[in-house]
Amino acid sequence: MKIQTPALFLAAVSLATALHAKHGTEPLPFKMELLIDGKPADAVKAGAPADWTIGWLDEKGADIAAFEPEHEKMMHLIVVNEDLTRVAHLHPALGPDGLFRIRVNAASDDPDNADAGAALSEPGRYFVWAETLPKGKNRRTGLAKLELSQGE
């Protein structure tokens, strides 16, 4: 992957994938990579501003860098806590390097990312579901699980 930091690779096995199969969702073995502040997503503080980088790998482990809009956006990112009391619908920006980026737990001037300011404001378990459409391919979905500790 273009990100040189060791990464948390997550197979995109999720209920969302099964539900979206009728739309042409690509089956495994593609992968989504989520880094938070340039590090694997394993030490996240609730409420702390963080820069997320999301990249995609195809079934051969090669970077996927070209994408098409799906439902008017290049990516849909849903962040929800375990008890479903907190939900954020975000749209990370696609960079020229083929990686998606978004800042969470910080105010955003982008009306499409109004939820970013409080996406991960409370400690607990969160699920991050991403959906995107690689150019000339079927839709891809990925799922990541995050455990948030109390912020400082």
C-alpha positions, 0 to 999 in steps of 0.5 A: 500500500502507499502508506508505509506504516504497518497497517491494520488490514481488515477483510471486508466481511460485513452484513452491509456487504451481504445486503449490498450484493444485489448492487454488484458488491465485489466479494472477498478477498479485497481489503480496506486499510484504515490508519488513524494519525498514520498508525494502525487503528488500535489506540484511539481516544474518544473525542480526540481530533484524528486524521484518518487515511483509508486505502483499498487493495485488490484481490492481488494486494495491489493498490486501488487508486482510481474511483468513480462517484457512487450516490454522488460521492467518492466514498460513504463512511458510516461510523456507529457505536455498538449500542447504535446511539451515535451515528456519523455519515461521512464522505472522505476526500479522495487524494491524487494518490488514491487514498481517502482522508478525513479529519474526525472529532474536529469541526468541518466546513464541509456540509457533507461532513457535518457529523465529523465533529462528534463522530467518535466523541464517547468511549466504547466500541465503534464500527466503521463501514466504508463503501466505494466504487473503483473505476471499472469495478464493482462496489467495494465495502469494508468494515473496521472495529475500533475500541475507544478509550477515554479521551484526555 
